[in-house]
Each structure stands twice: as structure tokens, then as C-alpha cells.
Amino acid sequence: MASAPQSGDDVFDQFLADRGHETEPVGWDRSYNKLQCPDCMALHDESADTCGVCGWEP
């Protein structure tokens, strides 16, 4: 029985994962009751949409 072919994104994600790259979406880290930017580690209130230090957006 044949299976459905993988989409191009699945193949690309697998290619990157095989070479040690992260393919999952990145979001805010949490530090107690604050959000922490995964790029520069700055802390923000839980209502933050972007990092006020480096400009990172989830």
C-alpha cells in the first residue's frame, strides 16, 4: 500500500533536523512571572509582543 508523499516543508524540516538545526517554532521563555527573550535573555511583562531590547518577535 502506498502512503501519501510528504510535503516540501516536511522534507526540508527533516533535512534541517538531520543536520542539528531546530525546526520547532520558537516562543518566549518563562522566568517566574516574566517573559524572557530567547535571543538576548531580556525580561518583559507578560503582555509583551516584541522584545524591547533586540526587537525579537515570536
Long-range contacts (C-beta under 8 A, 24 or more apart in sequence): 25-58, 26-58, 27-58, 28-58
